[in-house]
């Protein structure tokens, strides 16, 4: 799968895969209007199968330490 899918867990329906998030959001808006009086039902989600997760915590800490050392060094290296 390479696209976006809208799912309403309350109704137990998953819509066909679409190519853009905008199209999935349009499906969600249409369903909310028709089935839920424009309200967001519990479990209302847009699935992005190829979404990348955040970098590992170790990588984030490493970047933070390097940025801190760079800033500290530029202020105290004069």
N, C-alpha and C positions, 0 to 999 in steps of 0.2 A: 504494500500500500504506500502511496506517495502523496495522498491528498488529505483533506480535512473532512471530518464526519461530525455531524450534529447528532446528539443523543439526548432524549428526554427519558430519564429513568422513571419518572412518574407514570408515563404512558407506556414505557417499555418499547420505545421505537428508536431505531437508529436509521438516519437518512443515508441515502447513497453518497458515496465519496464524491467530493467536488474538488476543483483544482486550487481554489483560493479561500482564504479565511473569510473574505468579504462575502462570498457565496454561501458559506456555512452560516455566517451571521444573519444573512437574509433568510435562510431556511428557519433559523431559530426565531427571528422576529415574526415571520409568518405563522409559525406554529404557536408561539406565545399568544399572538392575537386571536387566532382561530380557536384554540383549545383551552387557553388559560386566561382569557380576558386581559391580555397584555402583561400578565404577571409572570415572574420567573418561577417555574416549578422547582421543587427540590430535585437535585441531581441533574440539572440542566447544564450540559457541558459540550464543548467543541473539542474533539480529539484531534491531535496533531501527531500522527504516528512517527514522523521523522524529526520531531523536535529534539534539539540537543539539550541535555541537562546542564546545569551549572557546572563549572569546572570543579574538580575535587578540592576539598577544603585545604589540603596541603599546598596546592597551587595558589590559592587565594592568599594564604598566609605568607608564602614566599614573595609574592608580588607586593604585599603590604610592607614586609620587612625591607625589600629593596627600595621601594619608594621612600620609606622613612629614612633609610640610610642615605639616599641621594639628597633628600631635603636637608638632613642634619649636616651632611658633608658640605653642601653648598653654602650653608650659613656659617659653619665653623672653619672652613678651609681658607679663609681670607688671610 
